Amino acid sequence: MPRKGMVVACVALAWLTLGVAHAGADRPGAPQAQEALRQAEQAVRQAWEQRALWTTAQEALEQARAAVASGDYAGAVRSAQLAIEQAQLGMAQSRYPRFTE
């Protein structure tokens, strides 16, 4: 992706994340969902940086974002927890010794 496109994508992601983070903040379950989403984003980012990101972690993070945006806070927490788990498993797998014969 060209540099300008990468900057635009990062700004758009930050804007969307901030919008989602503030949407419905006064509704029951919203703060927990937002915190779970923040933790999932951090775990997925860390796995990506270690080149250990599983697609299931990325998909669960996207589902958590969509759930927060739609107001399904319980679903957001479940998806965020799955994203965290899958990211952690990917990072753990990357530490396994390589199999050679």
NORJO-V990988 format. One record per residue. N is the residue number from 1. NEAR is the number of other ideal C-beta (glycine too) atoms within 12 Angstrom. D_CENTER is the distance of its C-alpha to the mean C-alpha in whole Angstrom. Layout:
# NORJO-V990988
n | near | d_center
N | NEAR | D_CENTER
N | NEAR | D_CENTER
This chain:
# NORJO-V990988
n | near | d_center
1 | 9 | 21
2 | 8 | 24
3 | 9 | 23
4 | 10 | 24
5 | 11 | 21
6 | 12 | 18
7 | 13 | 19
8 | 14 | 19
9 | 15 | 16
10 | 15 | 14
11 | 14 | 17
12 | 14 | 16
13 | 19 | 12
14 | 15 | 13
15 | 14 | 15
16 | 21 | 13
17 | 25 | 11
18 | 16 | 14
19 | 17 | 15
20 | 29 | 13
21 | 24 | 13
22 | 17 | 17
23 | 23 | 17
24 | 23 | 19
25 | 20 | 19
26 | 11 | 22
27 | 19 | 21
28 | 12 | 21
29 | 23 | 18
30 | 26 | 16
31 | 20 | 16
32 | 23 | 15
33 | 36 | 12
34 | 32 | 11
35 | 23 | 11
36 | 35 | 9
37 | 42 | 6
38 | 27 | 7
39 | 27 | 7
40 | 39 | 4
41 | 34 | 3
42 | 22 | 7
43 | 35 | 7
44 | 37 | 5
45 | 23 | 7
46 | 22 | 10
47 | 33 | 10
48 | 22 | 11
49 | 15 | 13
50 | 20 | 15
51 | 12 | 15
52 | 25 | 14
53 | 27 | 11
54 | 28 | 12
55 | 17 | 11
56 | 22 | 11
57 | 36 | 7
58 | 26 | 6
59 | 20 | 8
60 | 37 | 7
61 | 39 | 4
62 | 26 | 7
63 | 28 | 9
64 | 42 | 7
65 | 33 | 8
66 | 21 | 11
67 | 33 | 12
68 | 41 | 12
69 | 26 | 14
70 | 19 | 16
71 | 20 | 17
72 | 23 | 16
73 | 29 | 15
74 | 21 | 16
75 | 24 | 14
76 | 41 | 11
77 | 29 | 11
78 | 24 | 12
79 | 36 | 9
80 | 38 | 7
81 | 28 | 9
82 | 30 | 10
83 | 41 | 6
84 | 33 | 8
85 | 25 | 11
86 | 30 | 10
87 | 37 | 9
88 | 28 | 12
89 | 22 | 14
90 | 29 | 14
91 | 25 | 15
92 | 16 | 17
93 | 19 | 19
94 | 20 | 19
95 | 13 | 21
96 | 11 | 24
97 | 7 | 27
98 | 8 | 28
99 | 5 | 30
100 | 4 | 33
101 | 3 | 37
